């Protein structure tokens, strides 16, 4: 016989001996333990609660007026206008001032000036510098300057609200600091 055949027979014998060592010695003990655990363990199934009863909702407002109806909104605005406005409206007959052609957010306060007891603000529009005082109009919303301090120009604008009435709205231009 050659050596490889002897090596094969030896490996086969060794494998047979190893498998013979795995007998049924521990299996009955495991089966007995599993039987005891099954007997001691109780299965607990929670009781299901009864389902909630559904009570249908009866919609009773189908005959009511739709709150988003445009006719209803028009009627409400008409009642407000008949009741009369608040008396505020811009003077459309007066001569317009140069700074009224600029939106308020494009105007910048760059300084103040006092001359003969009057306070003036220096405003920049585009590349022009203009001097304004209380009572001057600026911005596109009929804004009239009400107060000038060292740090801000306060004004009140006249704008239309959602119902078309004219209302006053305060606004402010603050001093712009230059960066060096």
ABEGO torsion letter per residue (X at the ends): XBAAAAAAAAAAAAAAAAAAABBAAAAAAAAAAAAAAAAABBBBBBBBBBBBBBBBBBBAAAABBBAABAAAAAAAAAAAAAAEBAGBBBBAABBBBAAAABBAAABBBAEBBBBGGBBBBBBBBEABBBBBBBGBBBEAAGBBBABBBAABBBBBBBBBBAAGBBBBBBBBBBBBBBBX
